[in-house]
């Protein structure tokens, strides 16, 4: 699926990124705006899959308290977490 920032599918995805939990909103919305369109199709599909997850799971994954058992979800969580961490805090 090919998205542009103006496409209906992208606008729907943006709406789904508004979770109502500030911590999630601060990760998902900027990632969508700044990175999503640069992802390959497989990672875009992983992001769509991620958005279907429960907020409680997303929170634990993004806070790095837990790791998703699904390798696709683990990959996209890692991409997002790596993207939002300041460069000087990366190991």
N, C-alpha and C positions, 0 to 999 in steps of 0.2 A: 504494500500500500504506500503510495507516494503522497506525502503531506507537504503542504506549504503553510506558512503562518496564517494565511487567509482561508485555508480550506475548512470545510465543515467538519471533517474528521479531526483536524487539529483543534478546532474550537471546542468540540466535544471532549477531547482529551484534556484540554486546559480546564474545562469545567470539572472533570473527574479528579484533577489534581488538587482542587480546593477541598481539603479534607475536614476543615473545622478544628483541626489541632494545629496550633501555631508552629510547633516544631516540624511537623510534616509539610505544612504549607511553605515554610522557609527553605525547605530542601527541594520539594517537587516542582513548584512553580518556576523558580529560577532555572532549574535544570531543564525543564521543558522549553523555556524561552531561549536559553543560551546554548544548549547542547543537543537536544533531541533531534533536530533536523539534520545534524551532522552524523548521526549514528547510522550504521549499516542496517539493512532491513531486518536482520536477525536480532540485533539489539533493540530495534524499535519494537519488534514483536515481544521481546522480553519485558520492555517497559509497559506495554499494554497489559501483559500478564500480571506484572507487579501491581498495577493500579487496581486490579480486581481483589487484591489482598486486604485483609482486615487492618484497620488503623493500629490496633494493638500490636500486631505482628510487624507492621512497617516500623513502628516506633522502636521496638526492640532490635530490629535489624539495623536501622540507621544509627542507633545509639551504640551499636556493636556489642550488645549484651548477648545476642543470639545470632546465629547464621542460618539462613534459609536452607532447608533440606534439599529443595529443588535446585539443581545446579544452574538452571537458567535464571532463577530469581537471585541466587547468590552472585552470579556474574553482574547483573544489572545493579544490584545493591552496591557491589564493590565499585562499579563505574561511578555511581552517584556519590558515594562517600569519598572516593578519591578526588572527585571533581570539586567538592565543596571544602575539603580540608585545606587550610593555608599551606603553602609549599614548605615552610619551615617546620611544620609539625609532622610531616610525612616521614616515615621510617626509611 
